[in-house]
């Protein structure tokens, strides 16, 4: 498979559990079946810079954060893309 820019990449079939998630997204009304919100309450001081550094390192090391899905000829395929660590927001 050729990526944008003409770079070749290997793609893989989706697993049965991924197929189930894709079907849930396609046929549910509220489209929230794969969004798992998480909240944590801490009673102690938090080093936000250290937490952000740990999150960015996790994103770089954990393959699932680089996983991208594409549809070609009616089939969903997956491939590993460059990791992006944009979007870490402090509230």
C-alpha positions in Angstrom: 0.0 0.0 0.0 1.2 3.5 -0.8 0.8 6.2 1.8 0.4 9.8 1.0 3.5 11.2 -0.6 4.2 7.8 -2.3 5.8 6.1 0.7 5.2 2.4 0.9 3.9 0.9 4.1 2.7 -2.4 5.3 -1.0 -2.8 6.3 -2.7 -5.5 8.2 -6.2 -7.0 8.5 -8.2 -5.8 11.5 -8.8 -8.2 14.3 -12.2 -9.6 15.2 -12.5 -7.3 18.2 -11.5 -4.3 16.1 -14.2 -5.4 13.6 -16.8 -5.4 16.4 -15.8 -1.8 17.4 -16.0 -0.7 13.8 -19.5 -2.2 13.5 -20.6 -0.6 16.8 -19.4 2.8 15.5 -21.3 2.3 12.2 -24.6 1.1 13.6 -25.1 2.8 17.0 -27.0 6.0 17.4 -24.7 7.9 19.7 -21.3 6.8 18.4 -19.8 6.6 21.9 -19.0 2.9 22.1 -15.2 3.3 21.8 -14.8 6.6 23.7 -13.8 5.7 27.3 -13.5 8.8 29.4 -11.2 8.7 32.4 -11.0 11.0 35.3 -8.7 11.0 38.3 -8.9 13.0 41.5 -5.7 13.6 43.4 -5.4 14.8 47.0 -1.7 15.7 46.6 0.3 18.2 44.5 0.8 17.1 40.9 3.9 17.8 38.9 2.2 18.6 35.6 5.4 18.8 33.6 6.5 15.3 34.7 3.0 13.9 34.0 3.0 15.4 30.5 6.5 14.1 29.8 5.3 10.6 30.9 2.3 10.8 28.6 4.3 11.9 25.6 6.8 9.0 26.3 3.8 6.5 26.6 2.4 7.8 23.3 5.8 7.2 21.6 6.2 3.7 23.0 2.7 2.3 22.8 1.9 0.9 19.3 -1.9 1.5 19.7 -1.3 5.3 19.6 0.2 5.0 16.2 -2.4 2.7 14.8 -4.4 4.2 11.9 -7.3 2.7 9.9 -8.0 3.0 6.2 -10.7 1.7 3.9 -9.6 0.4 0.5 -11.9 -1.4 -1.9 -14.5 -1.9 0.8 -12.0 -3.5 3.3 -10.8 -1.8 6.5 -7.0 -2.2 6.9 -4.7 -0.9 9.6 -1.1 0.4 9.6 1.3 2.0 12.0 1.9 5.7 11.4 4.2 8.2 13.1 3.2 8.9 16.7 1.7 12.4 17.3 1.7 13.8 20.7 -0.3 16.9 20.0 -3.4 17.5 21.9 -2.3 17.1 25.6 -4.4 19.8 27.3 -4.3 21.0 30.9 -7.7 21.8 32.3 
